Amino acid sequence: MHTLRFLLGCILALFALTSMATSQVATLLADQVDVSNDATITASGNIEVIYGNSRLKAQRIAYSRKDGSLIIEGPITLSDGSKTVILASSAELSADMRNGILRGARMVLDQQLQIAATEISRVDGRYTQLYKTVASSCQICANRPVPLWQIRAESVIHDQQERQLYFTKAQFLIGNTPVFYLPRLRMPDPTLARATGFLAPTFSNSSRLGSGFKIPYFIVLGEHADVTLTPYLSSRTNTIEARFRRAFRTGTIEFNGALSSDDLVTNTRAYLFGQGKFDLPRDYKLAFDVELTSDPSYLLDYDYSGKDRLDSAISITRTRRDAYFSASVNSFRTLRGSELAIDDQLPNLQGEVIYQKRFFPTSIGGQGSWEISIRGHGRASDLDQLGRDVTRIGGRVGWGRGHVFGNGMVGRIGGEITGEAYYIAQDSTFPQFASYMTPALEAELRWPMVRSAKNGVTMALEPVVHLAWTDKIGSNVPNEDSTLVEFDEGNLFALNRYPGDDRYERGFRATAGLTWTRYDPDGWSLGLAVGRVVRAEDLNQFTRASGLDGAKSDWLVSAQLKLDTKLSVTSRAQFDDSLSFTKSETRLQWATDKLTMAANYSWIIPDTAENRPDQTSQLNLDGTYWLNDNWRARGDVRYDFEATKATRAGLGLRFQSDCVQVELSLSRRFTSSTSVRPDTKVNLAVSLIGFGSGSRLTRHKCNG
């Protein structure tokens, strides 16, 4: 019987609706369809009408063939296929449902913003006019009948094509309390990703800049570009911030900047940061970034960036399976108070070109590689030694081969030869032209062993021995790129532990290490690693703080503990035979549904060779705690144990419901230098959820 009613409904609907002068055919599904003598077709019971992208559900529909009108009794649900749903008690619509009136109606946009009205008019399928409206994205519950915020208006027009909402005589209320009134108000609907207009304002209070507001204004510049202008007005500054974004077919660019006039300095202040990435023909990639500022303290004063050295660069790279190419130019500028007086003596301009190639010789097997590179840097100073400029041309050829023995041991042998030629200007302590060669040989043997117990526990043990020999033939050259050396698990068995090209680890040396890991079926694991370098001769290559100086290096010990997905502890330490520590670092991470926390402690001995005359002992803490579904608190602090004071601290509190987000933050910078002063900042930002697609609400179940 149900199938018969379905077919009858379709036949009668097709007969009635295809007689209209339209290019589309409507489909009517109903439990019962009646045809009266006055050419009126009445459908009732579980009605669904599909016309193009529009879909209508109701309990009773009367269609008049004389004027082509639809009289509909609800409850009514009308959706147009564009994330817009209208609910009503009754309606009078045209046959194509593009024009008409709906009474006792409510419009829902993208399942977020709800606009209730006494009456809704549909005009040409594009405009929806609502009268005596209340708009809100807040969820209404029996125990919470009044929304947190609402906009009452005499009328609202929704332009479905432009995806804009136009309010007339709008009144904004928090709860039932009016806050402000606007005769005209335009806002994007939730389906619109980008629209010209004001964004959520931010209140800011700074001990150096005073109290003020930031009011961003977003401007759409076509489908692929936009600009955001943000006036920042306070008692001590007049600032305009700007952001420009543009997407191209092969890449993107973005620039952020600001221009300020304040009473902290006499001159106009500004900064500009920009970056871009592009895909070029033949797999090449172009990237650039720009970092400029008018004075050293501007970025910190306005909280634009915490960087103490700026770098601007442009590069072209290409990465393929067996080849790599890179060409770049970098410009550096220091913002550190201790370096400002010698800025012209720092290598502020640098350029390099690198080409690397892999090959696989069939006669001897294994894998080989070769590299050629050109690097250079310059200083602004013309003083002898202090203004040294260096250009270097280098090449390297290497080969290595591994083998797995029958007992499970894994062996590897390899070697390489490196050649460097230097042109040194403005330094009388070095020859103008210098060069050297570095031959190197290495052999390594590993024995990975795995044991599985009956209870599911798996343990892995791997002892490693690495032998290396390196020599240097030629002149001494200045050390520009290898002044700081890190000694960790990543380079414990490396042929060369220097990070740059000006220095190469020399002499005969042996490195022995051991790793052990236990995997438990309950979900936790524990890993330990220990290693040390022993040299045939102490050549005084490394600093004390590196842990690699002397005929015997410090012991390098690391441990890692993981408990399920909640706790992770990683610790690394360097110490000598007398258990005198050189460096230690511990990091702890804890993550649950409510709490995420990270703590990092680092301790390093003083070393004037690394330009660090004082001992370093710092603790960094940061964490986030969800108080409930709506409230989230966060905090961070950096504490200097040597100075016995905090260098930076911050607190934040965020409230987010289904229709509003409020962010309150407090931060304090305690450090002071020639270019930076202590500062306390308070920021408050309020965003309404439901306008535009930048924020998405989360619905919660009503209680009670």
C-alpha positions as CSV (number, residue, x, y, z in Angstrom):
1,M,0.0,0.0,0.0
2,H,2.9,2.4,0.9
3,T,4.4,1.8,-2.6
4,L,1.1,2.5,-4.3
5,R,0.7,5.8,-2.4
6,F,4.2,6.7,-3.4
7,L,3.6,6.1,-7.1
8,L,0.3,7.9,-7.0
9,G,1.8,10.9,-5.3
10,C,4.6,11.1,-7.9
11,I,2.2,10.8,-10.9
12,L,-0.2,13.4,-9.5
13,A,2.7,15.7,-8.7
14,L,4.2,15.4,-12.1
15,F,0.9,16.1,-13.8
16,A,0.3,19.2,-11.6
17,L,3.8,20.7,-11.4
18,T,5.1,20.1,-14.9
19,S,2.3,22.2,-16.3
20,M,4.1,25.3,-14.8
21,A,6.4,27.4,-17.0
22,T,9.5,26.2,-15.3
23,S,12.5,24.2,-16.4
24,Q,12.6,21.9,-13.4
25,V,10.3,19.2,-12.2
26,A,9.2,18.8,-8.6
27,T,8.7,15.5,-6.8
28,L,6.0,15.1,-4.2
29,L,5.9,12.3,-1.6
30,A,2.9,12.0,0.7
31,D,0.7,9.5,2.5
32,Q,-2.4,10.8,0.8
33,V,-3.2,13.0,-2.2
34,D,-6.7,14.4,-3.1
35,V,-7.9,16.3,-6.2
36,S,-11.0,18.6,-5.7
37,N,-13.3,20.0,-8.4
38,D,-11.8,23.5,-8.2
39,A,-8.4,22.2,-9.5
40,T,-6.8,22.1,-6.1
41,I,-4.5,19.2,-5.2
42,T,-4.1,18.5,-1.5
43,A,-1.4,16.3,0.0
44,S,-1.3,15.3,3.6
45,G,0.7,13.1,5.9
46,N,4.5,12.9,6.0
47,I,4.9,15.2,3.0
48,E,8.2,15.8,1.3
49,V,8.6,18.0,-1.8
50,I,11.9,18.1,-3.7
51,Y,12.4,20.8,-6.2
52,G,15.9,21.4,-7.5
53,N,18.1,22.0,-4.4
54,S,15.1,22.8,-2.3
55,R,13.5,20.3,0.1
56,L,10.3,20.9,1.9
57,K,8.7,18.8,4.7
58,A,5.2,19.5,6.1
59,Q,2.0,17.8,7.2
60,R,-0.4,19.3,4.7
61,I,0.0,21.1,1.3
62,A,-2.7,22.5,-0.9
63,Y,-1.7,23.4,-4.4
64,S,-3.9,25.6,-6.6
65,R,-3.5,25.2,-10.3
66,K,-5.2,28.5,-10.9
67,D,-2.5,30.8,-9.4
68,G,0.2,28.2,-8.8
69,S,0.4,28.8,-5.0
70,L,1.1,26.5,-2.1
71,I,-0.7,26.7,1.2
72,I,1.3,24.7,3.7
73,E,0.5,23.7,7.3
74,G,3.3,22.7,9.6
75,P,5.4,22.0,11.3
76,I,7.4,23.0,8.2
77,T,11.1,22.4,7.4
78,L,12.5,24.1,4.3
79,S,16.1,23.7,3.2
80,D,17.6,25.1,0.1
81,G,20.7,23.0,-0.2
82,S,23.1,25.8,0.9
83,K,23.3,25.1,4.6
84,T,20.2,27.2,5.3
85,V,17.1,25.7,7.0
86,I,13.8,27.4,7.8
87,L,11.4,26.1,10.3
88,A,7.8,27.5,10.4
89,S,4.3,26.8,11.6
90,S,2.5,27.7,8.3
91,A,3.4,29.2,4.9
92,E,2.2,30.5,1.6
93,L,4.7,29.9,-1.1
94,S,5.0,29.9,-4.9
95,A,5.2,26.5,-6.6
96,D,9.0,26.8,-7.0
97,M,9.3,27.8,-3.3
98,R,11.4,30.8,-4.2
99,N,8.8,33.4,-3.1
100,G,6.3,33.5,-0.3
101,I,5.7,34.1,3.4
102,L,6.4,31.8,6.4
103,R,4.8,32.5,9.8
104,G,6.1,31.7,13.3
105,A,9.4,30.9,11.6
106,R,13.0,30.4,12.6
107,M,16.0,30.3,10.2
108,V,19.1,28.3,11.0
109,L,22.3,29.0,9.2
110,D,25.0,26.3,8.9
111,Q,23.7,24.7,12.1
112,Q,25.1,27.7,14.1
113,L,23.2,31.0,13.9
114,Q,19.5,30.9,14.7
115,I,17.2,33.8,13.8
116,A,13.6,33.7,15.2
117,A,11.0,35.9,13.5
118,T,7.2,36.4,13.6
119,E,7.3,36.2,9.8
120,I,9.7,35.3,7.0
121,S,9.4,36.3,3.4
122,R,11.2,34.5,0.5
123,V,12.1,36.7,-2.5
124,D,13.3,35.3,-5.8
125,G,15.0,32.4,-3.9
126,R,17.9,34.8,-3.0
127,Y,16.6,37.0,-0.3
128,T,15.0,36.0,3.0
129,Q,13.4,38.9,4.9
130,L,12.7,38.4,8.6
131,Y,10.5,40.7,10.8
132,K,10.7,41.3,14.5
133,T,13.7,39.1,14.9
134,V,15.9,37.6,17.7
135,A,19.3,36.3,16.5
136,S,21.7,34.2,18.6
137,S,24.0,31.1,18.3
138,C,23.5,30.2,21.9
139,Q,21.8,27.0,22.8
140,I,18.4,27.4,24.6
141,C,17.6,24.9,27.3
142,A,14.7,24.6,29.8
143,N,17.0,25.6,32.7
144,R,18.6,28.3,30.5
145,P,15.8,30.0,28.6
146,V,17.6,33.3,28.0
147,P,20.6,33.1,25.7
148,L,24.0,34.4,26.8
149,W,23.8,37.0,24.0
150,Q,21.3,38.0,21.4
151,I,20.6,40.6,18.8
152,R,17.1,41.9,18.5
153,A,16.2,43.8,15.4
154,E,13.2,45.2,13.6
155,S,14.1,43.3,10.5
156,V,16.9,41.2,9.0
157,I,17.6,40.5,5.3
158,H,19.7,37.5,4.4
159,D,21.3,37.7,1.0
160,Q,21.8,34.1,0.2
161,Q,24.1,34.9,-2.8
162,E,26.4,37.3,-1.0
163,R,26.0,35.4,2.3
164,Q,25.4,38.5,4.3
165,L,23.0,39.5,7.1
166,Y,21.6,43.1,7.2
167,F,20.1,44.1,10.5
168,T,17.8,47.1,10.9
169,K,17.5,48.9,14.3
170,A,19.6,46.3,15.9
171,Q,20.0,46.0,19.7
172,F,22.8,43.9,21.2
173,L,21.9,42.2,24.6
174,I,23.8,40.2,27.1
175,G,21.2,38.1,28.7
176,N,18.2,40.4,28.9
177,T,20.4,43.6,29.4
178,P,20.8,45.9,26.4
179,V,24.4,46.9,25.8
180,F,24.4,49.0,22.7
181,Y,22.2,50.0,19.7
182,L,23.0,50.3,16.0
183,P,20.6,51.6,13.4
184,R,22.3,49.5,10.7
185,L,24.4,46.4,11.1
186,R,25.9,44.1,8.5
187,M,27.5,40.7,9.4
188,P,28.5,37.6,7.4
189,D,26.5,34.5,7.8
190,P,28.3,31.3,9.1
191,T,28.8,29.9,5.6
192,L,31.0,32.8,4.5
193,A,34.8,32.3,4.9
194,R,35.9,35.8,4.0
195,A,34.0,39.1,4.1
196,T,35.0,42.7,4.4
197,G,34.2,44.1,7.8
198,F,35.3,44.5,11.4
199,L,36.7,41.6,13.4
200,A,36.5,41.0,17.1
201,P,38.2,43.8,19.0
202,T,40.9,43.2,21.7
203,F,41.5,45.2,24.9
204,S,45.1,45.5,25.9
205,N,46.9,47.1,28.9
206,S,50.6,47.4,29.1
207,S,52.7,49.0,31.8
208,R,54.8,50.6,29.0
209,L,52.0,51.4,26.5
210,G,49.0,52.0,28.7
211,S,45.4,50.9,28.1
212,G,44.0,50.7,24.6
213,F,41.9,48.8,22.0
214,K,42.7,47.0,18.8
215,I,39.9,47.0,16.3
216,P,40.8,44.9,13.2
217,Y,39.2,45.7,9.9
218,F,39.3,42.9,7.3
219,I,39.2,43.8,3.5
220,V,38.7,41.2,0.8
221,L,40.8,41.9,-2.3
222,G,39.3,39.4,-4.6
223,E,39.2,35.6,-4.3
224,H,42.9,35.2,-3.6
225,A,44.0,38.2,-1.6
226,D,43.0,40.2,1.5
227,V,44.4,42.8,3.9
228,T,43.7,43.4,7.6
229,L,44.2,46.9,9.1
230,T,44.2,47.1,12.9
231,P,44.3,50.5,14.6
232,Y,45.7,50.3,18.0
233,L,44.9,53.3,20.2
234,S,46.0,53.7,23.8
235,S,47.0,56.4,26.2
236,R,50.7,56.2,25.1
237,T,50.7,55.1,21.5
238,N,49.0,55.5,18.1
239,T,49.6,52.4,16.0
240,I,48.3,51.0,12.8
241,E,49.0,47.3,12.2
242,A,48.6,45.6,8.8
243,R,48.5,42.1,7.4
244,F,48.5,41.3,3.6
245,R,48.0,37.8,2.2
246,R,47.9,36.7,-1.4
247,A,47.6,33.2,-2.9
248,F,49.0,32.5,-6.4
249,R,48.6,29.5,-8.6
250,T,52.1,28.3,-7.6
251,G,52.5,29.8,-4.1
252,T,51.6,32.2,-1.3
253,I,52.9,35.4,0.3
254,E,52.1,37.0,3.6
255,F,53.4,40.3,5.1
256,N,52.8,41.6,8.7
257,G,53.8,45.1,9.8
258,A,53.0,48.0,12.0
259,L,53.7,51.8,12.2
260,S,53.8,53.4,15.7
261,S,54.1,56.8,17.3
262,D,54.5,56.6,21.1
263,D,56.2,58.4,23.9
264,L,58.7,55.6,24.6
265,V,61.1,57.0,21.9
266,T,61.2,60.2,19.9
267,N,61.2,58.6,16.4
268,T,58.5,56.8,14.5
269,R,58.7,53.1,15.0
270,A,57.9,50.3,12.6
271,Y,58.5,46.7,11.7
272,L,57.8,44.4,8.7
273,F,57.8,40.6,8.6
274,G,57.1,38.7,5.4
275,Q,57.4,35.3,3.9
276,G,56.5,33.5,0.7
277,K,56.8,30.1,-0.9
278,F,56.5,29.2,-4.6
279,D,56.8,26.2,-6.8
280,L,59.1,26.7,-9.8
281,P,59.5,24.6,-13.0
282,R,61.6,21.5,-12.9
283,D,60.9,20.8,-9.2
284,Y,62.6,23.9,-7.9
285,K,61.2,25.8,-4.9
286,L,61.6,29.5,-4.1
287,A,61.2,30.7,-0.5
288,F,61.9,34.1,1.1
289,D,61.4,35.8,4.4
290,V,61.8,39.4,5.5
291,E,62.4,40.5,9.1
292,L,62.9,44.3,9.6
293,T,62.4,46.6,12.6
294,S,63.1,50.2,13.4
295,D,64.7,49.7,16.8
296,P,65.8,46.7,19.0
297,S,63.0,47.0,21.6
298,Y,60.0,47.6,19.3
299,L,59.1,44.0,18.8
300,L,59.1,43.2,22.5
301,D,57.4,46.5,23.5
302,Y,54.4,45.6,21.3
303,D,54.6,41.8,21.7
304,Y,55.1,41.3,18.0
305,S,57.9,38.8,18.4
306,G,60.3,37.5,21.0
307,K,63.3,37.0,18.5
308,D,66.6,38.6,19.5
309,R,68.2,38.1,16.1
310,L,66.4,38.9,12.8
311,D,67.2,37.1,9.6
312,S,66.0,37.9,6.1
313,A,66.7,35.3,3.4
314,I,65.8,34.2,-0.1
315,S,66.5,30.7,-1.3
316,I,66.0,28.3,-4.3
317,T,66.1,24.6,-3.6
318,R,65.5,21.3,-5.4
319,T,65.3,17.9,-3.8
320,R,65.3,14.7,-5.9
321,R,65.9,11.1,-5.1
322,D,69.7,11.2,-5.8
323,A,70.4,15.0,-5.9
324,Y,70.0,18.1,-3.8
325,F,70.6,21.8,-4.8
326,S,70.3,24.9,-2.7
327,A,71.2,28.5,-3.3
328,S,70.5,31.2,-0.7
329,V,71.4,34.7,0.6
330,N,70.8,35.6,4.2
331,S,71.0,38.9,6.1
332,F,71.2,39.0,9.9
333,R,70.7,41.7,12.5
334,T,71.1,41.4,16.2
335,L,68.7,42.8,18.7
336,R,70.7,41.6,21.8
337,G,71.8,44.4,24.1
338,S,75.2,42.8,24.5
339,E,75.8,42.8,20.8
340,L,74.4,46.1,19.6
341,A,77.7,47.9,20.0
342,I,79.6,45.3,17.8
343,D,76.8,44.8,15.3
344,D,79.1,45.8,12.4
345,Q,81.6,43.2,13.6
346,L,79.2,40.3,13.2
347,P,78.8,38.4,9.9
348,N,75.6,40.0,8.9
349,L,75.5,39.0,5.2
350,Q,75.9,35.4,4.1
351,G,75.5,33.5,0.8
352,E,75.9,29.9,-0.2
353,V,75.4,27.4,-3.1
354,I,75.4,23.7,-2.4
355,Y,75.0,20.7,-4.8
356,Q,75.0,17.1,-3.5
357,K,74.7,13.9,-5.5
358,R,74.4,10.2,-4.6
359,F,75.8,7.3,-6.7
360,F,75.9,3.6,-6.4
361,P,79.1,2.0,-7.8
362,T,78.5,-1.5,-9.1
363,S,82.0,-2.7,-8.8
364,I,82.5,-2.2,-5.1
365,G,78.9,-1.9,-4.0
366,G,77.6,0.4,-1.3
367,Q,76.6,4.1,-1.7
368,G,78.8,7.0,-2.6
369,S,78.1,10.8,-2.6
370,W,79.9,13.9,-3.7
371,E,79.3,17.6,-2.9
372,I,80.5,20.9,-4.1
373,S,79.7,24.2,-2.2
374,I,80.5,27.9,-2.2
375,R,80.0,29.9,0.9
376,G,80.8,33.5,1.9
377,H,80.0,36.1,4.5
378,G,80.9,39.7,5.2
379,R,81.0,42.2,8.0
380,A,80.3,45.9,7.7
381,S,83.4,46.9,9.7
382,D,86.6,47.8,7.9
383,L,88.8,47.1,10.9
384,D,91.5,44.5,10.7
385,Q,90.4,41.1,12.2
386,L,87.2,42.6,13.6
387,G,85.9,43.1,10.1
388,R,87.0,39.8,8.6
389,D,85.3,38.7,5.4
390,V,85.6,35.1,4.2
391,T,84.7,33.2,1.0
392,R,85.1,29.5,0.8
393,I,84.9,26.9,-2.0
394,G,84.8,23.3,-0.9
395,G,84.2,19.8,-2.2
396,R,83.7,16.4,-0.7
397,V,83.6,12.8,-2.0
398,G,82.6,9.9,0.3
399,W,81.6,6.2,0.1
400,G,80.2,3.7,2.6
401,R,79.0,0.1,2.6
402,G,77.2,-2.0,5.2
403,H,77.0,-5.7,5.8
404,V,74.9,-8.1,8.0
405,F,76.9,-11.0,9.4
406,G,75.4,-14.4,10.0
407,N,75.3,-13.9,13.8
408,G,73.2,-10.8,13.4
409,M,76.0,-8.2,13.7
410,V,75.8,-5.2,11.4
411,G,79.0,-3.8,10.1
412,R,79.8,-0.7,8.1
413,I,82.9,0.8,6.6
414,G,83.4,4.1,4.8
415,G,85.6,7.0,4.0
416,E,85.7,10.5,2.5
417,I,88.0,13.2,1.5
418,T,87.2,16.9,1.8
419,G,89.0,19.9,0.3
420,E,88.5,23.6,1.2
421,A,89.9,26.7,-0.3
422,Y,89.5,30.1,1.4
423,Y,89.8,33.8,0.5
424,I,90.3,35.8,3.8
425,A,90.1,39.6,3.7
426,Q,90.7,42.1,6.5
427,D,92.5,39.8,8.9
428,S,96.3,40.0,9.1
429,T,96.5,37.0,11.4
430,F,95.6,34.7,8.5
431,P,97.0,34.4,4.9
432,Q,94.8,35.9,2.2
433,F,94.5,32.6,0.5
434,A,94.4,29.3,2.4
435,S,93.4,25.7,1.8
436,Y,93.4,22.3,3.4
437,M,92.3,18.7,2.8
438,T,90.8,16.3,5.2
439,P,90.9,12.5,4.6
440,A,88.8,10.4,6.8
441,L,88.1,6.7,7.4
442,E,85.6,5.0,9.7
443,A,84.4,1.5,10.7
444,E,81.4,0.6,12.8
445,L,80.0,-2.6,14.3
446,R,76.6,-3.0,15.9
447,W,75.0,-6.1,17.5
448,P,71.3,-5.6,17.9
449,M,69.7,-8.3,20.1
450,V,66.0,-8.7,21.0
451,R,64.5,-10.9,23.7
452,S,60.7,-11.6,24.2
453,A,59.4,-13.0,27.5
454,K,56.3,-15.1,28.0
455,N,54.5,-12.2,29.8
456,G,54.8,-10.2,26.6
457,V,57.7,-8.0,27.6
458,T,60.2,-7.2,24.8
459,M,63.7,-6.0,25.5
460,A,66.2,-4.7,22.9
461,L,70.0,-4.4,23.5
462,E,72.4,-3.0,21.1
463,P,76.2,-2.4,21.8
464,V,78.0,-0.3,19.3
465,V,81.7,0.4,18.5
466,H,82.7,3.1,16.1
467,L,86.3,3.7,15.0
468,A,87.4,6.8,13.1
469,W,90.5,8.4,11.8
470,T,90.8,11.9,10.4
471,D,93.8,14.1,9.4
472,K,94.3,17.6,8.2
473,I,96.7,18.6,5.5
474,G,97.2,22.3,4.8
475,S,96.7,25.8,6.4
476,N,94.8,26.9,9.5
477,V,91.6,28.9,8.7
478,P,89.4,31.1,11.0
479,N,86.5,29.3,12.8
480,E,83.3,31.1,11.8
481,D,80.6,28.4,11.7
482,S,81.6,25.8,14.3
483,T,82.1,27.7,17.6
484,L,79.2,25.8,19.3
485,V,79.2,22.0,19.4
486,E,76.4,19.8,20.7
487,F,77.2,16.3,22.0
488,D,74.1,14.1,22.1
489,E,72.6,10.8,20.9
490,G,72.2,12.1,17.4
491,N,76.0,12.6,16.8
492,L,77.5,10.1,19.3
493,F,78.7,7.9,16.4
494,A,79.2,10.6,13.8
495,L,82.4,11.0,11.8
496,N,82.4,14.7,12.5
497,R,80.6,16.4,15.3
498,Y,81.3,20.0,14.2
499,P,78.2,21.6,12.8
500,G,80.0,23.6,10.0
501,D,82.8,23.4,7.5
502,D,85.6,25.5,9.2
503,R,86.4,22.7,11.6
504,Y,86.7,18.9,11.2
505,E,87.2,16.5,14.0
506,R,90.8,15.1,13.8
507,G,92.9,12.2,15.0
508,F,92.2,8.6,15.8
509,R,89.3,7.9,18.1
510,A,87.0,5.1,19.2
511,T,83.4,5.5,20.4
512,A,81.7,2.9,22.4
513,G,78.0,2.9,23.3
514,L,75.1,0.8,24.5
515,T,71.4,1.2,24.1
516,W,68.7,-0.8,26.0
517,T,65.0,-0.6,25.7
518,R,62.2,-2.4,27.5
519,Y,58.7,-2.5,26.0
520,D,55.9,-3.6,28.3
521,P,52.5,-5.0,27.0
522,D,50.8,-2.7,29.5
523,G,51.8,0.3,27.3
524,W,54.9,1.7,28.9
525,S,58.5,1.7,27.8
526,L,61.9,2.5,29.2
527,G,65.0,3.3,27.2
528,L,68.6,3.9,28.3
529,A,71.7,4.9,26.3
530,V,75.3,5.5,27.3
531,G,78.4,6.3,25.3
532,R,81.9,7.8,25.3
533,V,84.6,8.9,23.0
534,V,88.2,7.9,23.6
535,R,91.0,9.6,21.6
536,A,94.6,8.4,20.9
537,E,95.8,12.0,21.5
538,D,94.2,15.2,22.9
539,L,94.4,17.8,20.1
540,N,92.6,20.5,22.1
541,Q,89.8,20.7,19.5
542,F,86.8,21.2,21.8
543,T,85.6,23.5,24.6
544,R,85.0,22.3,28.1
545,A,81.3,22.8,28.0
546,S,80.9,20.7,24.9
547,G,81.8,17.5,26.8
548,L,84.2,16.4,24.1
549,D,87.4,18.0,25.3
550,G,90.4,15.9,26.5
551,A,91.6,12.4,25.5
552,K,88.4,11.0,27.0
553,S,85.1,12.7,26.5
554,D,82.4,13.0,29.2
555,W,80.1,10.1,29.6
556,L,76.9,10.8,27.7
557,V,73.9,9.2,29.4
558,S,70.3,9.5,28.4
559,A,67.0,7.9,29.6
560,Q,63.5,8.0,28.3
561,L,60.3,6.8,30.1
562,K,56.9,6.7,28.5
563,L,53.7,5.7,30.4
564,D,50.9,5.0,28.0
565,T,50.1,8.3,26.3
566,K,50.1,10.4,29.5
567,L,53.6,10.7,30.8
568,S,56.9,11.1,29.0
569,V,60.2,11.9,30.7
570,T,63.4,12.5,28.8
571,S,66.7,13.2,30.5
572,R,70.3,13.7,29.2
573,A,73.5,14.3,31.1
574,Q,77.2,14.7,30.5
575,F,79.8,14.0,33.3
576,D,83.4,12.9,33.7
577,D,84.9,10.0,35.7
578,S,84.6,11.9,39.0
579,L,80.9,12.5,38.3
580,S,81.5,16.2,37.8
581,F,78.6,17.3,35.5
582,T,79.2,19.4,32.4
583,K,75.6,19.6,31.2
584,S,72.2,18.2,32.0
585,E,68.7,18.5,30.7
586,T,65.4,17.0,31.7
587,R,62.0,17.3,30.0
588,L,58.7,16.1,31.4
589,Q,55.4,16.0,29.5
590,W,52.1,15.0,31.0
591,A,48.8,14.9,29.0
592,T,45.3,13.8,30.1
593,D,41.9,14.9,29.0
594,K,42.0,17.7,31.4
595,L,45.6,18.6,32.0
596,T,48.6,19.0,29.6
597,M,51.9,20.1,31.2
598,A,55.5,20.4,30.1
599,A,58.6,21.1,32.2
600,N,62.1,21.6,31.0
601,Y,65.2,22.1,33.2
602,S,68.7,22.8,31.7
603,W,72.0,23.3,33.4
604,I,75.3,24.1,31.7
605,I,78.7,25.1,33.2
606,P,80.2,28.5,32.3
607,D,82.5,28.6,29.3
608,T,84.1,31.8,28.0
609,A,85.1,30.0,24.8
610,E,81.4,29.7,24.0
611,N,80.8,33.4,25.1
612,R,79.0,32.2,28.2
613,P,80.9,33.5,31.3
614,D,78.2,32.5,33.7
615,Q,76.6,29.2,34.7
616,T,73.2,28.5,33.2
617,S,70.4,27.0,35.3
618,Q,66.9,27.5,34.0
619,L,63.5,26.0,34.4
620,N,60.6,26.4,31.9
621,L,57.1,25.4,32.9
622,D,53.9,25.6,30.8
623,G,50.6,23.9,31.2
624,T,46.9,24.0,30.3
625,Y,44.1,22.8,32.5
626,W,40.4,22.3,31.5
627,L,38.4,23.3,34.6
628,N,35.2,22.1,32.8
629,D,33.7,22.0,29.3
630,N,33.7,25.8,29.1
631,W,36.7,27.0,31.2
632,R,40.4,26.5,30.4
633,A,43.3,27.9,32.3
634,R,46.9,28.1,31.2
635,G,50.2,29.3,32.6
636,D,53.9,29.5,31.8
637,V,57.0,30.6,33.7
638,R,60.7,30.8,33.0
639,Y,62.9,30.9,36.1
640,D,66.6,31.6,36.2
641,F,68.1,29.9,39.3
642,E,71.4,31.8,38.9
643,A,69.7,35.2,39.0
644,T,67.2,33.8,41.5
645,K,64.3,35.3,39.8
646,A,61.7,34.6,37.0
647,T,62.6,36.1,33.6
648,R,59.1,35.7,32.2
649,A,55.7,34.5,33.4
650,G,52.2,34.4,32.0
651,L,48.6,33.4,32.9
652,G,45.6,32.9,30.7
653,L,41.9,32.1,31.2
654,R,39.6,31.2,28.4
655,F,35.8,30.8,28.5
656,Q,34.2,29.2,25.5
657,S,30.5,28.2,25.2
658,D,28.5,27.3,22.2
659,C,28.2,30.9,21.2
660,V,31.0,33.0,22.7
661,Q,34.7,32.9,23.4
662,V,36.4,35.1,26.0
663,E,40.2,35.2,26.3
664,L,42.0,36.9,29.2
665,S,45.7,36.8,29.5
666,L,48.3,38.3,31.8
667,S,52.1,38.3,31.1
668,R,55.1,39.8,32.8
669,R,58.6,40.2,31.4
670,F,61.1,40.7,34.2
671,T,64.4,40.9,32.3
672,S,66.1,44.3,31.6
673,S,68.9,45.3,29.3
674,T,70.1,48.3,27.4
675,S,67.3,47.8,24.8
676,V,64.6,46.0,26.8
677,R,62.7,47.1,29.9
678,P,60.4,45.0,32.2
679,D,56.8,45.0,31.1
680,T,53.4,43.7,32.2
681,K,50.6,43.1,29.7
682,V,46.9,42.3,30.1
683,N,44.9,41.3,27.0
684,L,41.1,40.7,26.7
685,A,39.4,39.4,23.6
686,V,35.8,38.6,23.1
687,S,34.5,36.7,20.0
688,L,30.9,35.8,19.1
689,I,30.6,32.4,17.5
690,G,28.2,32.0,14.7
691,F,29.2,34.8,12.3
692,G,31.6,33.8,9.5
693,S,33.3,30.5,9.2
694,G,36.3,31.3,11.4
695,S,34.9,29.7,14.5
696,R,32.7,26.6,14.9
697,L,30.4,26.1,17.9
698,T,30.2,22.9,19.9
699,R,26.7,21.9,21.1
700,H,26.3,20.5,24.5
701,K,23.4,18.5,25.9
702,C,20.9,20.4,28.0
703,N,20.9,19.4,31.7
704,G,17.6,18.8,33.4
